[in-house]
Amino acid sequence: MNMIRDAGASVVFAACVGLGLGTLYVYSLGVLIAPIQQEYGWSRAAISSGLTIVSVTTVLGSPFVGRLIDRLGARRIALTGVFLYSAAMLALPFAGPTIWTWWLGWLFVASGSILIKPTVWSAAVVSRFERHRGIALAFALCGSGIASMIGPPILNWLTGIHGWRSAYFAIGGLGLFVILPLVWFLFFDASDLLRTRKQRAIDPGLRPGLSAAAGFRSRPFYHLATAGYLATAAGTAMLVHFVPIVTGGGLDRASAAVAAGAFGVAALIARLVTGLALDRIDGRMIGVLAFSIPALAPVILLGYDGSMLWAATAAALLGLAIGAEIDVLAFLSARYFGLQNYGLLWGTVVGLIALGSGTGPLIAGLIYDNNGDYQLLFYLAIPALLMSALLLLLIGRAPDFGTGEGAAHG
């Protein structure tokens, strides 16, 4: 499409594959929980707590990473993150038999994961696009949808043949030998272009927006951060435990992995539709729909009876929420915060989103370990999703920062 042509398309593509890599650790765990539990006897809560380690690290470190992006540019952060994350994936299979080695491995994962969260990829895209920012973000953030669509079936297949360790070896090798070179050659944000003089770009220091203090004090910041946490905690809890949930309802494991793929298809479609809509329709209304409709997923799972169709439907509804969530929140953050301190403010929101992605699966695991089923999870997820929609509805009008916040493309 002409809106993301030439050099602009390269940063979108690099962001897409980078984000896909950076989310595989979440999407892989759902198909690996049972094999790991079978080998070591660890509880599902203990295994899922690896995600909690990543999320807590992200919450604590995201503001600092965001500030580094504002000062150093996204490229340097992304390259370091891809390398560390990939190395951690290659090391994780050596965890065991004690749970402490598993947690230590996830601490290593966290050190790289924090540098390749949506903050770094979306900050680069936002800096390069203005008029077509919504669709550019949508294409870039499709990486997570693609990863969730093809990751579980492929990793489940690898696990069935070579064991669960092969899944992590595959993710690490993909990162080091494929994604890292792509990011090196293709990923440049506006400040990188300005520094290298490869192309005209707007000086990041001249972009309008809120000061850091004003941004953290603003009502929109709390609305976006809280909505992001609630929606992510509910959605990721059901996503990570989706295979155990539906197999517990009577669906065989292979069919469950295929049904989980509907999540990725829906996320991909939702992301593209959301991107097109954000450039034309009030982003608040898109967010309200994206966060409220998926509340039907836990309703379906409450009465789940082993049907492949209903499993895929629930997965698709969860994909709608996750597919649109980051796009809407990244877009609204640029609209409400401006670009002056976008990395810091959006990075902090991403940190709280990451907290949701870590605490949600942990809570789900604790619910199962204590009750033997996931019913309480579904009763908690419904109001969490509806509340996130309400927060976006009540966020208020965006400030007018004037013109000139865009970059060379879009």
KOLMARSE-941660 format. One line per field, with one value per residue (C-alpha): x, y, z; residue number from 1. Coordinates in steps of 0.02 Angstrom, whole numbers. Each point is the difference from the previous one (the first is absolute). Layout:
! residues N
X [X|...]
Y [Y|...]
Z [Z|...]
pos [NUM|...]
END
This chain:
! residues 410
X [0|63|-22|143|108|188|105|-157|-51|166|-24|-178|59|144|-116|-123|125|84|-162|-49|161|-23|-173|40|49|-181|-84|116|-29|-180|51|152|-79|-60|163|105|-118|7|191|35|-162|-4|-170|-80|11|187|27|-109|95|138|-113|-24|189|3|-149|67|168|-90|-104|155|109|-118|9|190|-4|-124|117|145|-106|-35|185|91|-129|-91|130|135|-124|-80|164|58|-169|-12|173|-30|-174|56|146|-119|-116|148|47|-175|-5|143|-112|-46|-23|-22|-127|131|96|-161|-28|182|-19|-153|95|122|-148|-63|165|-22|-189|-12|100|-114|-171|-125|75|156|-87|-148|110|99|-156|-87|155|-5|-187|-134|-142|-7|63|-144|23|191|-13|-123|119|146|-95|-67|155|-81|-155|103|103|-156|-74|145|100|-107|-28|182|69|-124|58|183|-39|-87|152|150|-67|-41|181|1|-131|114|150|-103|-51|179|71|-132|45|188|13|-153|-76|161|70|-168|-5|181|-32|-178|-45|30|-110|-6|145|106|-34|41|162|57|-73|-68|-166|-93|-76|-71|118|-76|38|-117|-154|-145|-76|-21|145|36|-71|-160|-22|14|-124|-128|-164|23|161|-92|-145|114|113|-142|-98|156|35|-176|-26|171|-14|-168|44|174|-58|-125|121|147|-114|-110|65|-17|-173|-73|87|-73|-168|24|93|156|168|36|-172|23|162|-87|-147|124|60|-168|63|139|-113|-123|139|75|-167|-45|168|-16|-181|42|146|-110|-136|116|45|-186|-101|17|125|-96|-151|108|77|-170|-56|167|-1|-185|-43|135|-90|-104|152|-6|-190|29|135|-112|-111|131|-40|143|-61|136|-110|-30|184|51|-135|63|179|-54|-88|158|98|-114|46|187|7|-76|65|179|-49|-134|105|156|-103|-92|163|71|-162|-13|186|78|174|115|4|-92|129|-6|-189|-51|139|-75|-171|82|79|-171|-65|146|-49|-169|78|99|-124|-148|71|68|-172|-75|126|-37|-186|24|122|-121|-168|40|-84|0|-179|50|117|-146|-104|145|40|-174|-3|185|-30|-157|88|143|-127|-83|166|31|-177|27|177|-53|58|180|104|49|188|-6|86|173|7|24|155|54|-126|-188]
Y [0|174|57|-110|-4|8|20|20|-178|-68|64|-68|-172|-6|51|-135|-143|69|11|-174|-70|98|-73|-183|-31|35|-98|-150|-30|-56|-155|-33|8|-180|-80|101|-44|-184|-2|98|-6|189|81|98|158|-26|-27|150|109|12|123|93|22|77|112|65|36|90|104|56|28|63|185|-7|-92|129|141|-88|-12|187|37|-135|-52|-166|-89|-21|-61|-125|-77|-27|-71|-125|-67|-20|-72|-128|-54|-21|-110|-111|-12|-33|-186|-32|46|-136|-106|134|138|131|-33|26|168|50|-41|111|141|-14|2|157|91|-14|4|170|73|-69|40|95|162|-11|-56|118|149|-22|-14|148|106|-39|20|128|1|-190|-39|-118|-120|8|-50|-137|-79|14|-74|-144|-95|-53|-63|-99|-73|-51|-77|-109|-15|-121|-130|0|-4|-136|-103|24|-46|-160|-55|67|52|170|59|2|138|119|-48|42|171|43|-54|98|156|-11|-56|78|144|81|25|69|127|48|40|67|78|189|126|189|38|-134|78|172|-62|-92|128|-143|87|157|-17|112|36|-96|147|110|-111|70|-92|-6|11|-159|74|60|-167|-100|117|-5|-95|-84|-80|-89|-48|-74|-89|-76|-53|-79|-96|-66|-54|-81|-91|-74|-39|-71|-107|-88|-4|-79|-129|-22|-172|-70|82|-79|-168|-5|25|-154|60|-98|89|10|75|120|65|24|89|114|51|88|125|52|11|110|106|28|50|109|86|48|54|100|85|55|58|99|115|37|-29|57|-118|-1|-81|-131|-41|-17|-128|-91|-24|-33|-128|-125|-11|-132|-117|-42|-18|-134|-86|-5|-126|-81|-182|-54|77|46|138|84|-16|88|132|38|9|118|115|6|38|148|76|-31|42|172|40|54|92|101|39|45|113|84|24|98|99|42|14|65|-54|102|-134|-138|-135|35|18|-138|-109|16|-49|-150|-45|-12|-98|-119|-12|-61|-128|-70|8|-60|-173|-15|34|-125|-131|32|-14|-169|-66|44|-39|-131|104|174|55|143|67|23|91|121|26|62|156|34|12|105|119|26|49|123|83|37|66|125|55|172|103|-2|161|95|-1|87|-64|-63|-155|-115|-55|-25|-132|-26]
Z [0|-41|179|61|-154|-23|157|105|-44|64|177|2|-58|123|141|-51|6|156|95|-57|72|161|33|-36|181|50|-138|19|185|-23|-99|111|173|0|-64|122|144|-49|0|159|99|22|26|-142|106|24|-186|-47|124|-130|-88|164|15|-174|37|166|-81|-141|120|95|-152|-136|48|-9|-166|-64|51|-88|-158|9|19|-99|-129|-18|-108|131|129|-119|-57|179|49|-144|40|188|-20|-129|108|147|-103|-43|185|70|-50|122|149|125|96|137|-28|46|-160|-99|84|-28|-184|-11|83|-146|-120|84|-27|-188|-10|82|-145|-137|71|-111|66|-107|-160|11|49|-161|-107|84|-30|-186|-34|34|-127|-16|174|43|-145|14|182|-47|-126|121|146|-105|55|162|-91|-125|142|96|-157|-57|160|105|-137|-56|176|49|-150|49|179|-54|-101|97|170|75|-3|-190|1|93|-107|-154|68|48|-167|-94|97|-20|-180|-82|99|60|-177|-59|140|-35|-183|5|167|10|90|-32|117|-84|-170|67|76|-156|-122|-104|-22|52|172|135|146|148|114|-102|12|102|146|188|119|96|162|-86|-87|161|86|-141|14|-171|62|141|-112|-134|124|102|-155|-72|160|23|-181|-11|166|-48|-180|30|146|-113|-146|92|82|-153|-49|178|14|-156|21|175|-85|-108|-156|-49|11|-187|-36|144|-76|-167|83|87|-173|-25|127|-118|-152|94|73|-172|-76|149|-8|-184|15|156|-87|-145|118|115|-144|-28|160|180|79|163|-81|-84|167|83|-129|0|189|30|-136|58|168|-91|0|187|-16|-132|103|154|-88|-111|-46|-113|-162|-125|-71|167|48|-161|28|175|-65|-138|123|107|-158|-33|168|-9|-185|22|174|-32|-160|87|154|-101|-114|144|95|-146|-12|185|45|-161|-54|111|135|-91|39|187|18|-122|70|174|-66|-85|166|80|-149|29|182|-59|-115|147|143|-103|-40|177|73|-123|55|184|-33|-84|130|142|-81|-132|-136|-77|38|117|-134|-120|131|30|-185|-50|111|-33|-188|20|120|-123|-132|119|41|-184|-19|142|-45|-64|-149|-61|12|-158|-21|-168|-157|-34|106|-145|-90|-176|-50|9]
pos [1|2|3|4|5|6|7|8|9|10|11|12|13|14|15|16|17|18|19|20|21|22|23|24|25|26|27|28|29|30|31|32|33|34|35|36|37|38|39|40|41|42|43|44|45|46|47|48|49|50|51|52|53|54|55|56|57|58|59|60|61|62|63|64|65|66|67|68|69|70|71|72|73|74|75|76|77|78|79|80|81|82|83|84|85|86|87|88|89|90|91|92|93|94|95|96|97|98|99|100|101|102|103|104|105|106|107|108|109|110|111|112|113|114|115|116|117|118|119|120|121|122|123|124|125|126|127|128|129|130|131|132|133|134|135|136|137|138|139|140|141|142|143|144|145|146|147|148|149|150|151|152|153|154|155|156|157|158|159|160|161|162|163|164|165|166|167|168|169|170|171|172|173|174|175|176|177|178|179|180|181|182|183|184|185|186|187|188|189|190|191|192|193|194|195|196|197|198|199|200|201|202|203|204|205|206|207|208|209|210|211|212|213|214|215|216|217|218|219|220|221|222|223|224|225|226|227|228|229|230|231|232|233|234|235|236|237|238|239|240|241|242|243|244|245|246|247|248|249|250|251|252|253|254|255|256|257|258|259|260|261|262|263|264|265|266|267|268|269|270|271|272|273|274|275|276|277|278|279|280|281|282|283|284|285|286|287|288|289|290|291|292|293|294|295|296|297|298|299|300|301|302|303|304|305|306|307|308|309|310|311|312|313|314|315|316|317|318|319|320|321|322|323|324|325|326|327|328|329|330|331|332|333|334|335|336|337|338|339|340|341|342|343|344|345|346|347|348|349|350|351|352|353|354|355|356|357|358|359|360|361|362|363|364|365|366|367|368|369|370|371|372|373|374|375|376|377|378|379|380|381|382|383|384|385|386|387|388|389|390|391|392|393|394|395|396|397|398|399|400|401|402|403|404|405|406|407|408|409|410]
END
